[in-house]
Amino acid sequence: MIVNEIISQYRNILKNKCKIPKVLIQYMKDNGFELLGQGGFSDVYAKPNSNFVIKIGHKDIKYDGYMDYVNFIKNNPGNKYLPKVGNVRYYENENNIQYYVLPIEKLYKIEPKERIIKIINMIRIIANNSDIHELIYGYDFDPLLISTVKNIINEFGIDMFDAHGGNIMQRRNGDIVLNDVVGSNEW
């Protein structure tokens, strides 16, 4: 319901050729949402005490690898290292450029910082096809996490793997989630 309202408002913003981020931020703020993060291709909003966020794409999706990642997520149901996503809603502006609005489970920054560094190092070891014994000896990671990272790299390529603390997060219970690790195909 709220997603449809956001899409409707966003269509009006696009039609009126307003500066999208400023107008959208104000609209979301007026409706009780706070801006949690801004990326090159999307913004993420949430209401306080909500268990989900709303990710709103603001560039043409043909350049945004995230929708391909959402398909990967939906093709791997039940994988605890992938985020839970709702149904994506697509919309177009007057130039037939397609955008999206997507509800996603609310995730949290990984603490302590050393933990995210270990995860990123694990990804680098896998990407370099290093000996798996080095990986297991140096870090204690679940084989499902290792295979999930390998599958993402196989599907999208290492050049698309966008691993940093804003894209690898955790649930309240501490489970690691590869939230937004597929980068842009614009570059």
Backbone as CSV, one residue per row, in Angstrom:
resi,resn,N_x,N_y,N_z,CA_x,CA_y,CA_z,C_x,C_y,C_z
1,MET,0.828,-1.188,0.000,0.000,0.000,0.000,0.875,1.256,0.000
2,ILE,1.812,1.363,0.970,2.673,2.539,1.028,3.564,2.612,-0.211
3,VAL,3.977,1.442,-0.732,4.826,1.428,-1.928,4.087,2.057,-3.099
4,ASN,2.803,1.745,-3.268,2.022,2.329,-4.364,1.899,3.842,-4.213
5,GLU,1.729,4.313,-2.973,1.657,5.758,-2.729,2.973,6.433,-3.095
6,ILE,4.077,5.800,-2.727,5.397,6.366,-3.043,5.592,6.421,-4.548
7,ILE,5.226,5.352,-5.238,5.363,5.337,-6.707,4.534,6.451,-7.323
8,SER,3.314,6.605,-6.859,2.438,7.654,-7.387,3.076,9.030,-7.197
9,GLN,3.583,9.283,-5.995,4.222,10.577,-5.731,5.482,10.742,-6.578
10,TYR,6.249,9.679,-6.707,7.497,9.748,-7.472,7.219,10.028,-8.945
11,ARG,6.137,9.443,-9.464,5.747,9.730,-10.853,5.461,11.220,-11.026
12,ASN,4.757,11.813,-10.044,4.469,13.252,-10.101,5.756,14.060,-10.065
13,ILE,6.698,13.646,-9.257,7.982,14.342,-9.180,8.670,14.298,-10.539
14,LEU,8.692,13.107,-11.151,9.358,12.960,-12.447,8.641,13.773,-13.527
15,LYS,7.305,13.732,-13.502,6.528,14.477,-14.489,6.793,15.972,-14.396
16,ASN,6.884,16.461,-13.179,7.091,17.889,-12.972,8.547,18.313,-13.132
17,LYS,9.401,17.341,-13.448,10.824,17.599,-13.689,11.467,18.369,-12.538
18,CYS,11.049,18.015,-11.330,11.651,18.623,-10.140,13.015,17.985,-9.912
19,LYS,13.784,18.587,-9.027,15.018,17.943,-8.609,14.610,16.777,-7.730
20,ILE,14.727,15.579,-8.256,14.184,14.391,-7.616,14.649,14.220,-6.180
21,PRO,15.949,14.201,-5.887,16.330,13.897,-4.502,15.731,14.857,-3.480
22,LYS,15.780,16.160,-3.715,15.269,17.110,-2.734,13.765,16.952,-2.531
23,VAL,13.026,16.824,-3.601,11.573,16.700,-3.505,11.205,15.362,-2.870
24,LEU,11.876,14.303,-3.287,11.574,12.986,-2.739,11.927,12.922,-1.253
25,ILE,13.072,13.444,-0.879,13.465,13.455,0.530,12.407,14.178,1.357
26,GLN,11.931,15.310,0.867,10.911,16.057,1.596,9.606,15.264,1.679
27,TYR,9.195,14.647,0.559,7.970,13.848,0.563,8.083,12.714,1.583
28,MET,9.197,12.007,1.570,9.375,10.885,2.483,9.401,11.379,3.935
29,LYS,10.081,12.491,4.168,10.145,13.071,5.512,8.743,13.461,5.990
30,ASP,7.971,14.105,5.107,6.602,14.507,5.449,5.717,13.307,5.785
31,ASN,6.088,12.129,5.283,5.298,10.925,5.521,5.942,9.998,6.552
32,GLY,6.837,10.554,7.356,7.380,9.809,8.483,8.581,8.933,8.190
33,PHE,9.157,9.055,6.996,10.335,8.264,6.650,11.592,9.088,6.867
34,GLU,12.669,8.408,7.218,13.956,9.094,7.285,14.880,8.480,6.242
35,LEU,15.744,9.310,5.706,16.724,8.861,4.722,17.834,8.129,5.464
36,LEU,18.033,6.844,5.142,19.076,6.056,5.792,20.367,6.069,4.990
37,GLY,20.242,6.164,3.666,21.441,6.144,2.836,21.138,6.548,1.413
38,GLN,22.148,7.122,0.784,22.041,7.496,-0.630,23.210,6.889,-1.374
39,GLY,22.906,6.263,-2.490,23.942,5.712,-3.351,23.869,6.379,-4.706
40,GLY,24.716,5.944,-5.585,24.740,6.507,-6.924,23.499,6.187,-7.728
41,PHE,22.758,5.122,-7.339,21.617,4.679,-8.121,20.316,4.630,-7.347
42,SER,20.386,4.730,-6.027,19.154,4.609,-5.251,19.310,5.272,-3.887
43,ASP,18.157,5.489,-3.255,18.096,5.999,-1.893,17.330,4.971,-1.062
44,VAL,17.643,4.919,0.238,16.983,3.983,1.134,16.348,4.773,2.275
45,TYR,15.066,4.488,2.512,14.278,5.176,3.534,13.646,4.160,4.476
46,ALA,13.359,4.595,5.700,12.624,3.752,6.646,11.884,4.631,7.629
47,LYS,10.817,4.082,8.163,10.136,4.723,9.282,10.796,4.204,10.561
48,PRO,10.893,5.052,11.565,11.438,4.567,12.836,10.634,3.363,13.326
49,ASN,11.305,2.423,13.918,10.704,1.205,14.477,10.106,0.269,13.423
50,SER,10.395,0.494,12.151,9.906,-0.385,11.092,10.892,-1.535,10.903
51,ASN,10.401,-2.671,10.429,11.285,-3.801,10.173,11.629,-3.937,8.688
52,PHE,11.300,-2.917,7.899,11.672,-2.922,6.489,12.088,-1.517,6.070
53,VAL,12.779,-1.459,4.943,13.164,-0.183,4.344,12.581,-0.139,2.940
54,ILE,12.558,1.045,2.381,12.114,1.232,0.998,13.319,1.719,0.202
55,LYS,13.686,0.950,-0.817,14.784,1.342,-1.702,14.147,1.893,-2.968
56,ILE,14.546,3.117,-3.336,13.968,3.776,-4.503,15.080,4.079,-5.496
57,GLY,14.991,3.462,-6.653,15.971,3.716,-7.703,15.729,5.079,-8.324
58,HIS,16.803,5.811,-8.600,16.637,7.122,-9.218,17.488,7.291,-10.471
59,LYS,17.950,6.176,-11.036,18.591,6.185,-12.348,17.978,5.054,-13.154
60,ASP,18.079,5.149,-14.442,17.526,4.135,-15.335,18.040,2.752,-14.922
61,ILE,17.125,1.801,-14.729,17.521,0.484,-14.234,18.417,-0.278,-15.191
62,LYS,18.468,0.122,-16.464,19.350,-0.620,-17.363,20.819,-0.419,-16.988
63,TYR,21.107,0.576,-16.154,22.472,0.794,-15.685,22.689,0.310,-14.254
64,ASP,21.631,-0.111,-13.603,21.695,-0.468,-12.190,21.665,-1.983,-12.056
65,GLY,22.755,-2.569,-11.581,22.844,-4.014,-11.443,21.983,-4.588,-10.329
66,TYR,21.370,-3.732,-9.503,20.640,-4.241,-8.352,19.424,-5.077,-8.746
67,MET,18.740,-4.732,-9.798,17.562,-5.517,-10.186,17.976,-6.922,-10.611
68,ASP,19.140,-7.060,-11.241,19.651,-8.399,-11.556,19.944,-9.159,-10.269
69,TYR,20.464,-8.440,-9.278,20.755,-9.063,-7.981,19.451,-9.481,-7.291
70,VAL,18.410,-8.678,-7.399,17.114,-9.054,-6.820,16.627,-10.356,-7.450
71,ASN,16.782,-10.511,-8.755,16.409,-11.772,-9.405,17.240,-12.934,-8.863
72,PHE,18.537,-12.705,-8.648,19.411,-13.725,-8.064,18.896,-14.100,-6.671
73,ILE,18.534,-13.102,-5.871,18.017,-13.335,-4.517,16.748,-14.195,-4.590
74,LYS,15.837,-13.831,-5.481,14.563,-14.561,-5.589,14.769,-15.984,-6.126
75,ASN,15.858,-16.205,-6.875,16.169,-17.541,-7.367,16.918,-18.387,-6.337
76,ASN,17.220,-17.805,-5.188,17.908,-18.519,-4.109,17.141,-18.342,-2.798
77,PRO,15.868,-18.768,-2.779,15.048,-18.544,-1.581,15.602,-19.310,-0.386
78,GLY,15.478,-18.704,0.777,15.895,-19.380,1.996,17.380,-19.256,2.311
79,ASN,18.153,-18.613,1.442,19.577,-18.425,1.722,19.710,-17.318,2.761
80,LYS,20.180,-17.675,3.944,20.210,-16.713,5.047,21.199,-15.577,4.835
81,TYR,22.065,-15.679,3.839,23.045,-14.620,3.577,22.557,-13.605,2.545
82,LEU,21.348,-13.817,2.051,20.751,-12.884,1.098,19.595,-12.159,1.782
83,PRO,19.363,-10.895,1.417,18.289,-10.148,2.077,16.913,-10.642,1.651
84,LYS,15.964,-10.409,2.529,14.568,-10.683,2.182,14.039,-9.445,1.468
85,VAL,13.529,-9.661,0.274,13.022,-8.544,-0.523,11.549,-8.763,-0.826
86,GLY,10.819,-7.667,-0.939,9.412,-7.730,-1.313,9.275,-7.693,-2.827
87,ASN,8.081,-7.421,-3.267,7.828,-7.324,-4.706,8.256,-5.958,-5.205
88,VAL,9.055,-5.975,-6.239,9.524,-4.731,-6.832,8.403,-4.134,-7.674
89,ARG,8.285,-2.821,-7.612,7.326,-2.090,-8.447,8.142,-1.241,-9.409
90,TYR,7.860,-1.376,-10.674,8.550,-0.590,-11.694,7.643,0.534,-12.161
91,TYR,8.242,1.609,-12.578,7.490,2.711,-13.160,8.388,3.418,-14.156
92,GLU,7.756,4.148,-15.049,8.495,4.833,-16.111,8.202,6.315,-16.072
93,ASN,9.177,7.094,-16.539,8.917,8.523,-16.712,8.432,8.757,-18.138
94,GLU,8.276,10.026,-18.482,7.718,10.341,-19.803,8.658,9.947,-20.945
95,ASN,9.936,9.679,-20.647,10.897,9.244,-21.679,11.052,7.728,-21.709
96,ASN,10.112,7.016,-21.092,10.132,5.556,-21.015,11.381,5.002,-20.332
97,ILE,11.948,5.764,-19.410,13.065,5.281,-18.604,12.469,4.646,-17.359
98,GLN,12.919,3.419,-17.068,12.303,2.645,-16.002,13.077,2.789,-14.684
99,TYR,12.312,2.925,-13.588,12.836,3.043,-12.236,12.147,1.998,-11.364
100,TYR,12.540,1.920,-10.079,11.907,0.926,-9.209,11.731,1.439,-7.784
101,VAL,10.792,0.787,-7.079,10.588,0.953,-5.648,10.519,-0.465,-5.088
102,LEU,11.299,-0.722,-4.021,11.417,-2.083,-3.504,11.490,-2.087,-1.980
103,PRO,10.577,-2.811,-1.322,10.722,-3.005,0.121,11.746,-4.113,0.396
104,ILE,12.600,-3.881,1.392,13.648,-4.832,1.780,13.667,-4.895,3.306
105,GLU,14.020,-6.050,3.835,14.132,-6.152,5.294,15.143,-5.131,5.808
106,LYS,14.899,-4.613,6.993,15.805,-3.637,7.589,17.042,-4.355,8.125
107,LEU,18.209,-3.858,7.746,19.483,-4.437,8.157,20.297,-3.384,8.891
108,TYR,21.389,-3.820,9.499,22.165,-2.947,10.362,23.653,-3.035,10.030
109,LYS,24.350,-1.973,10.363,25.788,-1.892,10.145,26.485,-2.987,10.956
110,ILE,27.501,-3.602,10.353,28.256,-4.641,11.036,29.248,-4.001,11.995
111,GLU,29.188,-4.453,13.213,30.127,-4.023,14.255,30.726,-5.269,14.887
112,PRO,31.936,-5.245,15.326,32.909,-4.167,15.196,33.455,-4.104,13.775
113,LYS,34.160,-3.038,13.478,34.695,-2.806,12.139,35.588,-3.968,11.673
114,GLU,36.270,-4.601,12.595,37.157,-5.716,12.242,36.384,-6.856,11.591
115,ARG,35.124,-7.016,11.986,34.303,-8.098,11.417,34.037,-7.852,9.931
116,ILE,33.703,-6.640,9.540,33.458,-6.363,8.120,34.753,-6.481,7.329
117,ILE,35.862,-6.106,7.932,37.162,-6.250,7.256,37.450,-7.717,6.981
118,LYS,37.158,-8.599,7.934,37.358,-10.040,7.727,36.477,-10.560,6.591
119,ILE,35.247,-10.092,6.543,34.327,-10.543,5.488,34.839,-10.091,4.123
120,ILE,35.246,-8.851,4.014,35.762,-8.341,2.735,37.027,-9.093,2.342
121,ASN,37.889,-9.399,3.303,39.089,-10.190,3.001,38.724,-11.584,2.519
122,MET,37.686,-12.186,3.093,37.216,-13.489,2.640,36.774,-13.411,1.180
123,ILE,36.079,-12.360,0.834,35.623,-12.185,-0.543,36.823,-12.044,-1.479
124,ARG,37.832,-11.294,-1.060,39.040,-11.133,-1.885,39.760,-12.460,-2.088
125,ILE,39.834,-13.270,-1.038,40.481,-14.583,-1.151,39.727,-15.443,-2.154
126,ILE,38.402,-15.458,-2.066,37.594,-16.229,-3.018,37.774,-15.680,-4.432
127,ALA,37.745,-14.369,-4.571,37.871,-13.747,-5.895,39.214,-14.065,-6.545
128,ASN,40.245,-14.204,-5.739,41.573,-14.516,-6.270,41.796,-16.011,-6.429
129,ASN,40.740,-16.793,-6.215,40.823,-18.257,-6.311,41.936,-18.822,-5.459
130,SER,42.138,-18.235,-4.285,43.157,-18.730,-3.366,42.745,-20.088,-2.822
131,ASP,43.709,-20.780,-2.292,43.486,-22.096,-1.715,42.413,-22.008,-0.632
132,ILE,41.417,-22.870,-0.713,40.325,-22.852,0.245,40.828,-23.115,1.659
133,HIS,41.940,-23.838,1.797,42.495,-24.079,3.137,42.968,-22.774,3.767
134,GLU,43.498,-21.875,2.926,43.887,-20.553,3.425,42.659,-19.832,3.963
135,LEU,41.552,-19.958,3.231,40.314,-19.309,3.634,39.808,-19.870,4.963
136,ILE,39.759,-21.192,5.054,39.229,-21.820,6.259,40.181,-21.624,7.428
137,TYR,41.475,-21.688,7.176,42.458,-21.511,8.246,42.440,-20.085,8.787
138,GLY,42.343,-19.116,7.890,42.412,-17.720,8.310,41.124,-17.196,8.906
139,TYR,39.990,-17.754,8.525,38.696,-17.249,8.966,37.758,-18.413,9.202
140,ASP,36.826,-18.206,10.092,35.854,-19.252,10.383,34.509,-18.833,9.797
141,PHE,34.290,-19.162,8.517,33.054,-18.793,7.842,32.267,-20.029,7.464
142,ASP,30.966,-19.904,7.512,30.034,-20.942,7.117,30.245,-21.278,5.635
143,PRO,30.302,-22.578,5.299,30.445,-22.962,3.885,29.341,-22.388,2.991
144,LEU,28.127,-22.179,3.538,27.051,-21.574,2.737,27.400,-20.135,2.369
145,LEU,28.004,-19.381,3.269,28.432,-18.014,2.944,29.490,-18.050,1.847
146,ILE,30.447,-18.949,1.971,31.510,-19.067,0.959,30.904,-19.419,-0.399
147,SER,29.995,-20.395,-0.428,29.395,-20.776,-1.717,28.501,-19.672,-2.269
148,THR,27.838,-18.913,-1.384,27.008,-17.794,-1.848,27.872,-16.745,-2.521
149,VAL,28.995,-16.399,-1.901,29.911,-15.426,-2.507,30.412,-15.947,-3.846
150,LYS,30.805,-17.219,-3.903,31.277,-17.808,-5.169,30.188,-17.737,-6.244
151,ASN,28.956,-18.047,-5.858,27.851,-18.009,-6.827,27.603,-16.592,-7.344
152,ILE,27.697,-15.600,-6.463,27.505,-14.210,-6.893,28.617,-13.813,-7.863
153,ILE,29.844,-14.163,-7.532,30.973,-13.845,-8.421,30.814,-14.561,-9.757
154,ASN,30.399,-15.834,-9.726,30.185,-16.570,-10.982,29.074,-15.954,-11.820
155,GLU,28.020,-15.488,-11.154,26.870,-14.912,-11.867,27.165,-13.529,-12.439
156,PHE,27.848,-12.690,-11.656,27.996,-11.286,-12.030,29.429,-10.875,-12.358
157,GLY,30.396,-11.692,-11.973,31.797,-11.341,-12.195,32.351,-10.539,-11.028
158,ILE,33.626,-10.665,-10.828,34.255,-9.971,-9.705,34.241,-8.464,-9.905
159,ASP,34.259,-7.993,-11.153,34.246,-6.551,-11.397,32.969,-5.900,-10.887
160,MET,31.908,-6.679,-10.784,30.627,-6.145,-10.326,30.456,-6.270,-8.811
161,PHE,31.372,-6.969,-8.122,31.219,-7.213,-6.687,31.601,-5.953,-5.921
162,ASP,30.621,-5.352,-5.284,30.775,-4.056,-4.614,30.739,-4.270,-3.105
163,ALA,31.860,-4.735,-2.566,31.909,-5.133,-1.158,32.443,-4.011,-0.282
164,HIS,31.570,-3.474,0.553,31.979,-2.523,1.588,30.921,-2.528,2.688
165,GLY,31.192,-1.818,3.762,30.333,-1.853,4.943,28.911,-1.383,4.734
166,GLY,28.640,-0.648,3.666,27.276,-0.236,3.386,26.501,-1.278,2.597
167,ASN,27.214,-2.214,1.980,26.572,-3.218,1.129,26.576,-4.618,1.738
168,ILE,27.364,-4.808,2.766,27.345,-6.056,3.532,26.941,-5.643,4.938
169,MET,25.792,-6.137,5.377,25.233,-5.690,6.653,24.883,-6.902,7.497
170,GLN,24.119,-6.693,8.556,23.715,-7.809,9.400,22.287,-7.621,9.896
171,ARG,21.693,-8.747,10.247,20.388,-8.705,10.904,20.596,-8.401,12.382
172,ARG,19.516,-8.128,13.080,19.609,-7.853,14.522,20.318,-8.982,15.279
173,ASN,20.120,-10.220,14.795,20.715,-11.374,15.475,22.195,-11.573,15.124
174,GLY,22.750,-10.705,14.273,24.166,-10.791,13.916,24.463,-11.547,12.639
175,ASP,23.452,-12.159,12.011,23.685,-12.872,10.750,24.159,-11.906,9.672
176,ILE,25.183,-12.300,8.949,25.716,-11.508,7.841,24.730,-11.568,6.676
177,VAL,24.540,-10.422,5.984,23.678,-10.363,4.809,24.408,-9.614,3.701
178,LEU,24.503,-10.255,2.550,25.102,-9.633,1.362,24.007,-8.804,0.699
179,ASN,23.820,-7.620,1.202,22.649,-6.801,0.904,22.644,-6.201,-0.492
180,ASP,23.751,-5.630,-0.899,23.769,-4.871,-2.160,25.167,-4.964,-2.768
181,VAL,25.597,-6.173,-3.041,26.996,-6.389,-3.437,27.231,-6.386,-4.945
182,VAL,26.178,-6.164,-5.722,26.350,-6.116,-7.184,26.309,-4.660,-7.609
183,GLY,27.399,-4.206,-8.198,27.527,-2.805,-8.560,26.864,-2.464,-9.875
184,SER,27.188,-1.307,-10.350,26.620,-0.775,-11.578,27.272,-1.407,-12.792
185,ASN,26.493,-1.561,-13.846,27.084,-1.971,-15.115,27.244,-0.750,-16.020
186,GLU,27.150,0.448,-15.424,27.312,1.693,-16.185,28.780,1.989,-16.456
187,TRP,29.632,1.567,-15.554,31.040,1.911,-15.657,31.679,1.059,-16.695
